[in-house]
Amino acid sequence: MRDDRIPARLARGLQPMLLGLTAFLALLPVPAPAQGFAGLGQGGEGFALPTPDPVFTFPADHGAHPDYRIEWWYLTASLQDAEGTRYGIQWTLFRSALAAEGPQIWMGHLGVTTPDAHYTGEKLARGGIGQAGVVPAPFEAWIDDWVLAGPDLDTLSLRAATAEAGYDLSFTATGPLVFHGEDGFSVKSTSGQASYYYSQPFYEVAGTLDLPSGPVEVTGRGWLDREWSSQPLEDDQEGWDWFSLHLEDGHRLMASQMRGGSPYSYAAWIEPDGTLTPYPNGVLELEPLATSPVAGREVPTRWRLRLPDRGVDLEVTAVNPDSWQSTLFPYWEGPVTAVGSHAAEGYLEMTGYE
C-alpha cells in the first residue's frame, strides 16, 4: 500500500493548482476530426509503440507505462438490487503524456446509472506529487479520494463519489485474465495502429450505491479493461462503439468497431474457463436499430449485434438512453441488456458522436 496520500490540509492547498490545471486542459485545442476522438489518432512520435508478440510481466504490467502516450484502467459493472431494478457503474483512470518525457496528466471518470438518472464525475491531476497514480502490488489505483485497491486484481474494492452519487463495491474474480487480439496485441486499423490490451471479465460484484434517494444494496457482474498505446486510432477514425457482455450461459463477449474513414471491427468470444477466440476485422456485424436524443445529438441506444460463427444474434438496449458522460471529452457510457439468441447484460461505450 502506498504511503504518499495527500493530507487533507495539503490537498486544500493544492486546490488552486488543480483549478489551474483544469483551465489549462480545457484550453487545449480540440482535436480535429483527422486526429480521431480525443486526439487518439495523433502520431506517437517520441513514444514507445506496441509491437506483436508481447511478453507481459505481472504484477508490473498492472501498473503505469510512462513510455507510452496513453493508457487506462477501466472498470464497469452491471448491477441489480433486491427488487431486480437495474443499475450500472463506471470508474476509469486515464494516464496521458503531452510529450515524450513530459509531464504525466491523470484523469478520473465516474459514472452511476439508474433507469431514470445518470450521474457523472471527473477529476484531473498532475503526476509526480502523490495525487494520482497506480501501484501494481499490492494493487492500488487512485486519483484524490477515488480509490480502486486490493491485494491483486483478483480481489478489489472500489470507492468513489461525487456530491450527487457514488459507490462502495467489492470485485471478486472467478476466472482468469484474457488477452485480446493476438496474445494481447490488439490491432485497431487496417494501417496497423494497435494497443496492448487485456481484460478481467469474470468479476462478481457486491456493495452499495449512494444515490440521492439513499443507499441501495446491489450485486452483479463486472469487467476490467487494461490498455495502453501511443496512437491507438488511425487519424481518420472518429470514434468507436464498444460492448462488453455477460451471457446467461457463462460466456463473455467483447465486440467493438472503429468508425470513420478507416472502419475496423473486432470481437472476442470468451469461454467460461477463459479461453478466448478472437475474430478479425469484418466478421462482427453491428447495426444501429434506434437512436435517442442525448445532449443535443442523436446517439444509437438500441443495436443489433451478430457474430454468426457463434450463433450470436442479439438486440442490445440501453437501460437508460440518457447515459451521457459530460466530461472534458464527452461520450456515452451505460449499462445494457440483450435478448435474442442469448440473454445478456453488460456495458456499452460510444465515442465520437458530435
VOKELUM-403493 format. One record per residue: residue number from 1; z, x, y of N, C-alpha, C, O in turn. Coordinates in steps of 0.2 Angstrom, whole numbers. Last residue first. Layout:
N
num/nup/neast/nnorth/caup/caeast/canorth/cup/ceast/cnorth/oup/oeast/onorth
NUM/Z/X/Y/Z/X/Y/Z/X/Y/Z/X/Y
...
% end
This chain:
354
num/nup/neast/nnorth/caup/caeast/canorth/cup/ceast/cnorth/oup/oeast/onorth
354/-162/-105/68/-162/-105/75/-164/-111/78/-164/-112/84
353/-156/-98/54/-158/-105/56/-157/-105/64/-151/-106/66
352/-150/-86/49/-157/-86/52/-160/-93/54/-166/-93/56
351/-143/-91/33/-143/-87/40/-150/-88/43/-155/-89/39
350/-132/-99/23/-138/-99/25/-138/-96/32/-134/-98/37
349/-123/-100/7/-123/-97/14/-131/-97/16/-135/-96/12
348/-113/-110/-3/-120/-109/0/-119/-106/6/-115/-108/11
347/-104/-111/-18/-104/-110/-11/-112/-109/-9/-116/-106/-14
346/-98/-123/-31/-99/-116/-28/-100/-116/-21/-97/-120/-17
345/-101/-132/-46/-98/-131/-39/-99/-124/-37/-99/-119/-41
344/-111/-142/-57/-108/-136/-55/-105/-137/-48/-106/-142/-45
343/-119/-148/-72/-114/-150/-66/-111/-143/-64/-110/-139/-68
342/-136/-146/-76/-129/-144/-77/-125/-147/-71/-128/-149/-66
341/-147/-153/-73/-147/-151/-79/-140/-148/-81/-138/-148/-87
340/-138/-162/-61/-145/-162/-64/-144/-159/-71/-141/-162/-75
339/-128/-157/-47/-130/-161/-53/-137/-160/-55/-141/-157/-52
338/-116/-148/-37/-123/-148/-40/-123/-153/-46/-118/-153/-50
337/-108/-144/-21/-108/-147/-28/-115/-148/-31/-120/-148/-27
336/-102/-132/-10/-107/-137/-13/-105/-139/-20/-101/-136/-23
335/-94/-125/5/-94/-127/-2/-100/-132/-4/-102/-136/0
334/-103/-115/17/-98/-120/15/-99/-122/7/-104/-119/4
333/-111/-110/32/-107/-107/26/-102/-113/23/-98/-115/27
332/-123/-104/43/-120/-110/39/-117/-107/33/-119/-103/30
331/-120/-94/58/-123/-95/51/-120/-101/48/-114/-103/51
330/-120/-82/72/-118/-89/69/-123/-90/62/-128/-88/62
329/-113/-69/77/-119/-70/74/-118/-76/69/-116/-76/64
328/-100/-73/81/-104/-69/85/-112/-69/83/-116/-70/87
327/-99/-90/75/-96/-83/76/-101/-79/80/-106/-82/83
326/-97/-103/69/-99/-102/76/-96/-95/78/-92/-95/83
325/-103/-109/55/-98/-103/57/-101/-101/64/-106/-98/65
324/-103/-125/50/-106/-120/54/-101/-115/56/-96/-117/59
323/-104/-137/41/-100/-131/40/-103/-125/43/-106/-120/40
322/-108/-151/40/-107/-148/47/-103/-141/46/-99/-140/50
321/-109/-156/27/-115/-153/31/-114/-149/37/-118/-145/39
320/-98/-153/15/-98/-155/22/-104/-152/26/-104/-146/27
319/-104/-151/3/-98/-155/3/-97/-158/10/-96/-164/11
318/-121/-151/0/-116/-148/4/-110/-153/4/-111/-159/4
317/-129/-150/-16/-127/-154/-10/-121/-151/-7/-116/-150/-10
316/-142/-148/-27/-136/-145/-24/-135/-148/-17/-140/-148/-13
315/-149/-152/-42/-149/-154/-35/-142/-152/-32/-137/-154/-34
314/-157/-141/-54/-151/-144/-50/-153/-147/-43/-157/-144/-40
313/-161/-135/-68/-164/-139/-63/-159/-143/-59/-157/-148/-62
312/-163/-123/-80/-159/-125/-74/-163/-129/-69/-168/-126/-67
311/-168/-117/-91/-167/-124/-91/-163/-127/-86/-160/-132/-86
310/-170/-103/-90/-163/-105/-92/-162/-113/-92/-157/-115/-93
309/-183/-103/-84/-181/-99/-90/-175/-101/-94/-174/-100/-100
308/-182/-110/-72/-185/-113/-78/-183/-109/-85/-182/-112/-90
307/-172/-113/-61/-173/-107/-65/-175/-109/-72/-172/-110/-76
306/-171/-122/-46/-174/-122/-53/-174/-114/-55/-177/-110/-51
305/-164/-133/-34/-164/-126/-37/-166/-126/-44/-163/-129/-48
304/-166/-142/-20/-167/-142/-27/-168/-135/-29/-171/-131/-26
303/-153/-146/-8/-158/-142/-11/-160/-144/-18/-155/-146/-22
302/-146/-151/7/-147/-153/0/-154/-149/-2/-159/-149/1
301/-147/-145/20/-140/-146/17/-140/-149/10/-135/-151/7
300/-155/-135/31/-156/-139/25/-149/-139/21/-145/-134/21
299/-153/-140/48/-152/-135/43/-152/-138/36/-149/-144/36
298/-159/-140/65/-159/-144/58/-158/-138/53/-162/-133/52
297/-147/-138/78/-153/-136/74/-153/-140/68/-148/-143/66
296/-135/-141/85/-141/-141/89/-147/-139/85/-152/-138/88
295/-125/-140/75/-125/-135/80/-132/-135/84/-134/-130/86
294/-136/-148/64/-130/-144/64/-130/-140/70/-135/-136/70
293/-143/-162/56/-142/-159/62/-135/-155/63/-130/-158/62
292/-149/-158/40/-144/-161/44/-144/-158/51/-145/-152/51
291/-162/-161/27/-159/-157/32/-153/-161/36/-154/-167/36
290/-167/-160/10/-165/-164/16/-161/-159/21/-158/-154/19
289/-172/-152/1/-173/-159/0/-171/-163/6/-174/-168/7
288/-180/-136/-1/-175/-140/3/-177/-147/2/-183/-149/3
287/-181/-127/-16/-184/-132/-11/-179/-136/-7/-175/-139/-10
286/-183/-113/-25/-179/-116/-21/-183/-121/-16/-188/-119/-13
285/-185/-104/-40/-188/-109/-36/-183/-113/-32/-178/-116/-35
284/-186/-88/-47/-182/-93/-44/-186/-98/-40/-190/-96/-36
283/-197/-79/-48/-195/-83/-54/-191/-89/-51/-192/-95/-53
282/-200/-71/-37/-204/-76/-39/-203/-80/-44/-206/-85/-46
281/-191/-56/-41/-195/-60/-36/-200/-65/-39/-204/-63/-43
280/-182/-57/-57/-185/-54/-51/-188/-59/-46/-188/-65/-47
279/-166/-59/-63/-173/-62/-63/-176/-60/-56/-173/-61/-51
278/-154/-52/-74/-157/-53/-68/-164/-56/-68/-168/-54/-73
277/-141/-57/-83/-148/-56/-84/-151/-57/-77/-150/-62/-74
276/-125/-50/-88/-129/-53/-83/-137/-52/-84/-139/-46/-86
275/-110/-54/-96/-117/-52/-97/-122/-55/-92/-122/-61/-91
274/-98/-61/-95/-100/-56/-90/-107/-53/-91/-109/-50/-86
273/-95/-71/-104/-92/-64/-106/-94/-59/-100/-92/-53/-101
272/-103/-82/-100/-96/-82/-99/-92/-75/-100/-87/-74/-98
271/-117/-74/-91/-114/-77/-97/-106/-77/-96/-104/-74/-92
270/-127/-77/-77/-121/-73/-79/-117/-77/-85/-115/-83/-84
269/-142/-74/-69/-138/-78/-74/-133/-74/-78/-134/-69/-81
268/-147/-71/-53/-143/-68/-59/-140/-74/-63/-136/-78/-60
267/-162/-70/-44/-157/-74/-47/-153/-70/-52/-156/-65/-55
266/-172/-68/-29/-168/-65/-34/-163/-70/-37/-160/-74/-33
265/-186/-67/-18/-181/-71/-21/-178/-66/-27/-181/-62/-29
264/-194/-66/-2/-192/-62/-8/-186/-66/-11/-181/-68/-8
263/-206/-65/11/-201/-68/7/-200/-65/0/-204/-62/-2
262/-209/-58/24/-209/-55/18/-204/-59/13/-199/-56/12
261/-208/-66/36/-214/-63/34/-215/-60/27/-220/-60/25
260/-195/-77/29/-199/-74/34/-205/-71/32/-208/-74/27
259/-180/-76/19/-186/-80/22/-189/-76/27/-186/-71/30
258/-174/-72/3/-175/-70/9/-181/-73/13/-187/-74/9
257/-164/-81/-8/-170/-80/-6/-170/-77/1/-166/-80/5
256/-154/-82/-23/-155/-81/-16/-162/-80/-15/-166/-78/-19
255/-141/-86/-34/-148/-87/-33/-148/-86/-25/-144/-88/-21
254/-130/-84/-48/-131/-82/-41/-139/-82/-40/-143/-80/-44
253/-121/-93/-59/-127/-92/-57/-127/-90/-49/-124/-93/-45
252/-111/-93/-74/-111/-92/-67/-119/-91/-65/-123/-88/-69
251/-105/-104/-88/-110/-99/-85/-109/-99/-77/-106/-103/-74
250/-97/-114/-91/-94/-107/-91/-99/-102/-88/-96/-96/-87
249/-102/-127/-90/-101/-124/-97/-99/-117/-97/-99/-114/-102
248/-102/-130/-76/-97/-133/-80/-96/-130/-87/-91/-130/-90
247/-105/-115/-66/-107/-121/-70/-102/-123/-75/-98/-119/-77
246/-103/-110/-50/-99/-110/-57/-102/-116/-60/-100/-122/-58
245/-114/-101/-40/-112/-107/-43/-108/-106/-49/-110/-102/-53
244/-119/-97/-24/-115/-94/-30/-112/-100/-33/-108/-104/-30
243/-134/-94/-15/-130/-99/-19/-126/-95/-24/-128/-90/-27
242/-142/-91/1/-138/-88/-5/-133/-93/-8/-130/-97/-5
241/-155/-88/11/-151/-94/8/-148/-91/1/-152/-88/-3
240/-158/-78/26/-158/-79/18/-154/-86/17/-150/-88/21
239/-169/-71/38/-163/-74/36/-163/-75/28/-168/-73/25
238/-181/-65/42/-177/-68/47/-171/-71/45/-166/-73/49
237/-190/-51/39/-186/-56/36/-181/-59/41/-177/-55/43
236/-196/-40/46/-199/-47/47/-195/-52/43/-198/-58/43
235/-190/-29/41/-189/-30/48/-192/-37/50/-191/-39/55
234/-180/-32/26/-186/-29/29/-186/-32/37/-183/-37/38
233/-163/-28/25/-168/-33/26/-174/-29/28/-174/-24/31
232/-153/-18/24/-154/-22/18/-160/-27/19/-161/-30/14
231/-151/-3/28/-156/-8/30/-157/-13/25/-162/-12/21
230/-139/2/22/-141/4/29/-147/0/32/-147/0/38
229/-126/-6/12/-133/-3/13/-133/0/20/-129/0/24
228/-116/-15/0/-117/-10/6/-124/-7/6/-127/-6/1
227/-105/-27/-6/-112/-25/-5/-112/-20/1/-108/-21/6
226/-97/-38/-16/-96/-32/-13/-103/-29/-12/-107/-29/-17
225/-90/-55/-17/-96/-50/-17/-94/-44/-13/-91/-44/-8
224/-81/-65/-27/-80/-60/-23/-87/-56/-23/-89/-54/-29
223/-76/-82/-30/-81/-77/-31/-81/-72/-25/-81/-73/-19
222/-66/-95/-38/-68/-90/-33/-73/-85/-35/-74/-84/-41
221/-60/-111/-41/-63/-105/-43/-66/-101/-38/-68/-104/-33
220/-44/-120/-40/-51/-120/-40/-54/-113/-43/-50/-109/-47
219/-31/-130/-31/-34/-125/-37/-41/-125/-37/-44/-129/-34
218/-19/-133/-18/-26/-133/-21/-27/-128/-27/-23/-123/-28
217/-9/-142/-7/-9/-138/-13/-16/-138/-17/-18/-144/-18
216/-9/-142/10/-12/-145/4/-12/-140/-2/-15/-135/-1
215/1/-145/25/-1/-141/19/-4/-145/13/-2/-151/12
214/-7/-155/38/-1/-152/34/-4/-148/29/-10/-148/28
213/-17/-158/47/-13/-164/44/-7/-161/40/-3/-166/38
212/-22/-146/50/-19/-149/55/-15/-155/52/-10/-157/55
211/-18/-136/35/-23/-140/39/-19/-143/45/-13/-144/44
210/-17/-123/24/-14/-125/30/-19/-129/35/-23/-126/38
209/-18/-123/7/-22/-123/13/-17/-126/18/-14/-131/17
208/-11/-113/-6/-10/-118/-1/-15/-118/5/-16/-112/7
207/-16/-110/-23/-12/-109/-17/-12/-115/-13/-12/-121/-15
206/-27/-102/-34/-22/-107/-33/-18/-105/-27/-18/-99/-25
205/-41/-99/-45/-38/-98/-38/-33/-104/-38/-34/-109/-40
204/-49/-87/-55/-46/-93/-55/-41/-93/-49/-38/-88/-47
203/-65/-78/-54/-58/-79/-51/-56/-87/-53/-59/-91/-51
202/-77/-72/-58/-73/-76/-63/-66/-77/-60/-61/-77/-64
201/-86/-64/-51/-87/-71/-51/-82/-75/-55/-83/-81/-56
200/-87/-51/-42/-82/-53/-47/-82/-61/-46/-79/-64/-42
199/-102/-40/-40/-98/-46/-39/-92/-47/-44/-92/-44/-49
198/-112/-28/-31/-108/-31/-37/-104/-36/-35/-102/-37/-29
197/-124/-18/-25/-121/-25/-25/-118/-26/-31/-121/-26/-37
196/-132/-8/-13/-128/-8/-19/-124/-15/-19/-121/-17/-14
195/-149/-14/-8/-142/-13/-7/-138/-11/-13/-141/-12/-19
194/-165/-12/0/-160/-13/-6/-153/-12/-3/-152/-9/2
193/-183/-12/2/-176/-12/5/-171/-15/0/-172/-19/-4
192/-195/-13/-3/-190/-9/-7/-184/-9/-3/-179/-5/-5
191/-205/-21/0/-206/-14/3/-200/-10/0/-200/-4/1
190/-202/-33/-4/-207/-30/-8/-208/-23/-5/-211/-19/-9
189/-184/-34/-4/-190/-35/-1/-196/-31/-5/-194/-27/-9
188/-172/-31/-10/-172/-37/-6/-179/-38/-3/-180/-43/0
187/-164/-25/-25/-169/-25/-20/-170/-31/-17/-169/-37/-19
186/-149/-17/-29/-152/-24/-28/-157/-24/-23/-156/-23/-17
185/-141/-9/-41/-146/-8/-36/-150/-14/-35/-154/-16/-39
184/-134/-14/-52/-130/-13/-45/-135/-11/-40/-133/-11/-34
183/-142/-13/-62/-136/-10/-63/-133/-9/-56/-129/-4/-55
182/-154/-20/-54/-154/-15/-59/-147/-11/-59/-147/-6/-56
181/-146/-35/-48/-152/-31/-49/-152/-26/-55/-151/-29/-60
180/-128/-33/-49/-134/-36/-48/-140/-31/-48/-139/-25/-47
179/-115/-33/-60/-119/-28/-56/-126/-31/-55/-129/-32/-60
178/-98/-39/-62/-105/-40/-64/-109/-36/-58/-107/-36/-52
177/-82/-37/-68/-86/-37/-63/-94/-37/-66/-95/-35/-72
176/-76/-49/-81/-77/-43/-78/-81/-43/-72/-84/-48/-70
175/-63/-63/-80/-69/-59/-83/-71/-53/-79/-67/-51/-75
174/-53/-68/-73/-53/-70/-80/-60/-67/-84/-61/-68/-90
173/-43/-64/-60/-50/-63/-63/-49/-64/-70/-44/-62/-74
172/-35/-74/-48/-34/-70/-54/-41/-70/-58/-43/-75/-60
171/-29/-75/-32/-35/-75/-36/-34/-71/-42/-31/-65/-42
170/-19/-86/-21/-20/-81/-26/-26/-81/-30/-29/-87/-32
169/-17/-90/-4/-20/-91/-10/-20/-85/-15/-19/-79/-12
168/-16/-98/10/-12/-93/7/-13/-94/-1/-11/-99/-4
167/-25/-101/25/-23/-102/18/-19/-96/16/-19/-91/19
166/-28/-112/40/-28/-106/36/-27/-107/29/-27/-113/26
165/-31/-119/57/-31/-119/49/-31/-112/46/-32/-107/49
164/-28/-117/71/-30/-123/68/-29/-124/60/-26/-129/58
163/-26/-104/74/-21/-109/77/-23/-115/74/-18/-120/74
162/-30/-96/58/-31/-97/65/-26/-102/67/-21/-104/64
161/-26/-85/44/-25/-91/48/-28/-91/55/-27/-85/58
160/-23/-78/28/-26/-78/34/-26/-85/38/-26/-90/34
159/-21/-70/13/-18/-74/18/-21/-73/25/-22/-67/27
158/-23/-68/-4/-26/-69/2/-22/-73/7/-21/-79/6
157/-20/-57/-18/-18/-63/-14/-22/-62/-7/-23/-57/-5
156/-27/-53/-34/-27/-53/-27/-23/-59/-24/-23/-64/-27
155/-31/-45/-48/-26/-49/-45/-25/-48/-38/-23/-43/-36
154/-43/-37/-49/-41/-42/-54/-36/-47/-52/-36/-53/-54
153/-43/-27/-40/-47/-33/-39/-46/-38/-44/-48/-44/-43
152/-26/-22/-39/-33/-21/-40/-37/-27/-39/-34/-32/-37
151/-14/-26/-33/-14/-20/-37/-21/-18/-38/-22/-12/-39
150/-19/-33/-17/-17/-34/-24/-17/-27/-27/-19/-22/-24
149/-25/-43/-3/-22/-37/-6/-20/-38/-13/-19/-44/-15
148/-31/-46/12/-33/-48/5/-30/-42/2/-32/-36/3
147/-26/-53/28/-25/-48/23/-27/-50/16/-25/-56/14
146/-24/-54/45/-28/-56/39/-28/-51/34/-31/-46/35
145/-18/-47/56/-14/-50/51/-18/-54/45/-14/-58/41
144/-31/-35/57/-25/-38/60/-20/-41/55/-18/-37/50
143/-38/-35/43/-40/-35/50/-35/-39/53/-34/-45/53
142/-40/-27/27/-36/-31/32/-40/-30/39/-43/-25/40
141/-37/-25/10/-42/-25/15/-39/-30/20/-37/-35/19
140/-31/-15/-4/-30/-19/2/-35/-19/7/-38/-14/9
139/-27/-11/-20/-32/-13/-15/-29/-17/-9/-24/-21/-10
138/-17/5/-22/-18/-2/-23/-23/-6/-18/-23/-3/-12
137/-35/8/-18/-29/7/-24/-23/9/-21/-22/15/-18
136/-43/7/-7/-46/5/-13/-40/4/-19/-41/0/-23
135/-41/0/9/-38/5/4/-40/3/-3/-38/-3/-5
134/-49/-4/24/-49/-5/16/-46/1/13/-48/7/14
133/-46/-11/40/-49/-6/35/-48/-8/28/-46/-14/27
132/-39/-11/56/-43/-14/51/-45/-9/46/-45/-3/48
131/-30/-4/64/-30/-11/65/-34/-15/60/-34/-21/59
130/-29/9/63/-25/6/58/-25/-2/59/-22/-6/56
129/-39/16/70/-32/15/73/-27/11/69/-22/9/72
128/-51/17/64/-48/23/65/-41/22/68/-38/27/70
127/-62/4/71/-59/8/66/-55/14/68/-56/16/74
126/-59/-11/81/-62/-4/80/-58/0/75/-52/-1/74
125/-62/-28/78/-58/-22/78/-62/-16/78/-68/-16/76
124/-62/-46/79/-65/-40/80/-61/-34/80/-55/-35/83
123/-62/-61/70/-58/-56/73/-63/-50/73/-67/-49/69
122/-63/-79/69/-67/-72/69/-62/-67/73/-59/-69/78
121/-64/-95/61/-60/-90/64/-64/-83/64/-68/-82/59
120/-67/-112/59/-69/-106/60/-65/-101/63/-62/-103/68
119/-67/-127/50/-63/-123/55/-66/-116/54/-66/-113/48
118/-73/-143/48/-74/-136/47/-71/-132/52/-72/-133/58
117/-71/-160/40/-70/-155/46/-71/-148/43/-71/-146/37
116/-73/-168/30/-74/-171/36/-73/-166/42/-73/-168/48
115/-70/-161/18/-75/-166/18/-77/-168/25/-83/-170/26
114/-66/-145/24/-64/-151/21/-70/-156/21/-75/-154/24
113/-66/-127/25/-70/-133/25/-66/-139/21/-64/-138/15
112/-63/-113/34/-60/-118/30/-64/-124/30/-65/-127/36
111/-66/-96/36/-69/-102/36/-65/-107/31/-63/-105/26
110/-66/-81/45/-63/-85/41/-66/-92/41/-69/-94/47
109/-71/-64/46/-73/-71/47/-69/-75/42/-67/-73/37
108/-70/-48/55/-67/-53/50/-69/-60/52/-69/-62/57
107/-76/-33/58/-77/-40/60/-74/-44/54/-76/-43/48
106/-76/-16/65/-74/-21/59/-74/-28/62/-73/-29/68
105/-85/-1/67/-83/-8/70/-82/-13/64/-86/-13/59
104/-84/16/70/-84/10/65/-81/4/68/-76/4/71
103/-94/27/80/-88/23/79/-89/17/74/-95/15/73
102/-105/38/71/-102/35/77/-96/31/75/-94/31/69
101/-112/43/61/-106/47/63/-103/44/69/-100/48/73
100/-126/34/66/-123/38/61/-118/43/64/-119/46/70
99/-120/19/75/-125/25/75/-122/30/69/-116/29/68
98/-113/8/73/-118/8/78/-123/13/78/-129/13/80
97/-108/2/58/-108/8/62/-114/7/67/-119/5/65
96/-97/-10/50/-103/-8/53/-102/-2/57/-97/-1/60
95/-89/-21/39/-89/-14/42/-96/-12/44/-100/-13/40
94/-82/-37/37/-88/-33/38/-86/-26/41/-81/-26/46
93/-74/-48/27/-73/-42/31/-79/-38/31/-81/-36/26
92/-72/-65/25/-76/-59/24/-74/-54/29/-72/-55/35
91/-68/-80/16/-65/-74/20/-69/-68/19/-71/-66/14
90/-69/-97/15/-72/-91/15/-68/-86/19/-65/-88/24
89/-65/-112/5/-63/-107/10/-68/-101/9/-71/-99/4
88/-66/-130/3/-69/-123/2/-66/-118/7/-64/-120/13
87/-62/-145/-6/-62/-140/0/-65/-134/-2/-67/-133/-8
86/-62/-162/-12/-65/-155/-12/-64/-151/-5/-64/-154/0
85/-50/-171/-20/-53/-170/-14/-55/-163/-14/-52/-158/-16
84/-42/-174/-31/-49/-172/-33/-53/-171/-26/-59/-171/-27
83/-28/-175/-30/-32/-181/-30/-40/-180/-31/-43/-185/-31
82/-24/-162/-29/-22/-166/-35/-26/-172/-35/-26/-175/-41
81/-39/-153/-22/-32/-155/-23/-30/-159/-29/-35/-161/-33
80/-50/-140/-25/-48/-147/-26/-41/-147/-25/-37/-143/-27
79/-63/-127/-20/-56/-130/-22/-55/-137/-22/-60/-141/-19
78/-71/-112/-21/-72/-120/-21/-66/-123/-24/-64/-121/-30
77/-71/-98/-11/-68/-102/-16/-69/-109/-15/-69/-112/-10
76/-76/-81/-7/-77/-88/-6/-73/-92/-12/-72/-89/-17
75/-77/-66/1/-74/-70/-4/-74/-77/-2/-73/-79/3
74/-83/-50/3/-85/-57/4/-82/-61/-1/-84/-61/-7
73/-85/-36/11/-80/-38/6/-80/-46/7/-77/-48/13
72/-99/-26/16/-94/-32/17/-90/-33/11/-93/-31/5
71/-108/-14/27/-105/-17/21/-100/-22/22/-98/-24/28
70/-119/-3/35/-116/-10/35/-113/-11/28/-116/-9/23
69/-123/10/35/-123/7/41/-119/0/41/-115/-1/46
68/-115/23/26/-119/18/26/-118/13/32/-112/13/34
67/-104/32/26/-111/35/27/-116/29/27/-122/31/29
66/-93/24/24/-95/25/31/-101/29/32/-104/29/37
65/-88/14/14/-93/19/13/-96/20/20/-102/18/21
64/-71/8/8/-77/9/13/-82/15/11/-80/20/8
63/-67/3/-9/-66/5/-3/-72/6/2/-78/3/0
62/-72/2/-22/-69/-4/-19/-68/-3/-12/-67/-8/-8
61/-75/15/-26/-80/11/-23/-78/4/-21/-82/0/-18
60/-63/19/-31/-65/22/-25/-70/17/-22/-70/16/-16
59/-57/16/-44/-57/11/-38/-60/13/-32/-61/9/-27
58/-74/18/-49/-69/14/-47/-62/17/-48/-61/21/-53
57/-90/22/-45/-84/25/-47/-78/21/-44/-77/20/-38
56/-107/20/-51/-101/18/-47/-95/21/-50/-94/22/-56
55/-122/26/-49/-116/28/-53/-110/25/-48/-108/28/-43
54/-138/19/-48/-132/21/-45/-127/22/-50/-127/19/-56
53/-153/18/-50/-148/21/-55/-142/23/-52/-140/29/-52
52/-161/20/-33/-160/17/-40/-155/21/-44/-153/27/-43
51/-151/21/-18/-156/23/-22/-155/21/-29/-150/19/-31
50/-147/17/-1/-146/16/-8/-152/18/-12/-158/18/-10
49/-145/30/11/-149/24/9/-148/23/1/-147/28/-2
48/-135/35/25/-137/36/18/-141/29/16/-140/24/19
47/-143/37/42/-138/34/37/-140/35/30/-146/37/29
46/-153/41/49/-147/44/50/-142/42/45/-137/46/45
45/-161/25/50/-161/32/51/-154/35/53/-151/33/56
44/-163/12/45/-157/15/44/-157/23/45/-153/26/42
43/-170/-1/56/-171/5/52/-164/9/51/-159/8/55
42/-165/-18/55/-166/-12/59/-166/-6/54/-163/-6/49
41/-162/-29/49/-169/-26/47/-170/-20/51/-176/-17/51
40/-150/-34/54/-150/-30/47/-157/-28/45/-157/-24/40
39/-149/-41/66/-151/-34/66/-151/-30/59/-152/-24/59
38/-146/-54/62/-140/-49/65/-142/-42/65/-138/-38/64
37/-161/-55/53/-155/-58/55/-149/-53/57/-148/-48/53
36/-174/-44/59/-170/-48/54/-164/-51/57/-162/-49/63
35/-181/-38/69/-176/-34/67/-172/-38/61/-167/-35/59
34/-190/-47/74/-193/-42/70/-188/-37/67/-189/-33/63
33/-183/-56/82/-184/-58/75/-187/-52/71/-186/-52/65
32/-171/-45/90/-177/-49/90/-179/-51/83/-176/-48/78
31/-153/-46/92/-159/-43/88/-165/-48/89/-164/-54/88
30/-147/-46/108/-148/-50/102/-154/-47/99/-159/-47/102
29/-138/-31/113/-144/-35/113/-145/-39/107/-143/-37/102
28/-121/-34/117/-126/-30/113/-132/-34/113/-132/-40/113
27/-111/-41/123/-116/-39/127/-122/-35/123/-127/-33/126
26/-102/-43/113/-105/-49/115/-111/-47/119/-116/-51/120
25/-96/-30/112/-100/-33/106/-105/-39/109/-110/-39/107
24/-89/-30/124/-94/-25/123/-99/-28/117/-105/-28/118
23/-80/-41/122/-85/-41/128/-91/-36/126/-97/-38/127
22/-73/-35/112/-76/-42/111/-82/-42/116/-87/-44/115
21/-67/-24/118/-72/-23/113/-76/-30/111/-82/-29/110
20/-59/-30/128/-65/-26/130/-70/-25/124/-76/-25/126
19/-50/-36/119/-54/-40/123/-60/-37/126/-66/-39/126
18/-45/-24/114/-49/-29/110/-53/-34/114/-58/-35/112
17/-38/-20/125/-44/-16/122/-48/-20/118/-54/-19/118
16/-28/-30/127/-34/-29/132/-39/-25/130/-45/-26/131
15/-21/-28/115/-25/-34/116/-30/-33/121/-36/-35/120
14/-13/-17/113/-20/-16/111/-24/-22/113/-30/-22/113
13/0/-23/115/-3/-18/120/-10/-16/119/-14/-15/123
12/2/-30/104/1/-34/110/-2/-29/116/-6/-31/120
11/3/-20/95/-3/-25/94/-4/-28/101/-10/-29/103
10/15/-15/98/9/-11/99/3/-15/99/-2/-14/103
9/23/-25/95/23/-23/102/17/-19/103/14/-20/108
8/21/-26/81/19/-32/85/18/-30/92/14/-32/96
7/13/-11/73/19/-16/75/17/-21/80/12/-20/84
6/0/-11/62/2/-10/69/8/-14/70/8/-20/69
5/2/-2/47/1/-8/50/4/-8/57/9/-5/58
4/2/9/39/0/10/46/-1/4/49/-5/3/54
3/3/11/25/9/11/29/8/11/37/12/13/40
2/-4/3/11/-5/7/17/2/6/21/5/1/20
1/0/4/-6/0/0/0/0/4/6/4/9/7
% end
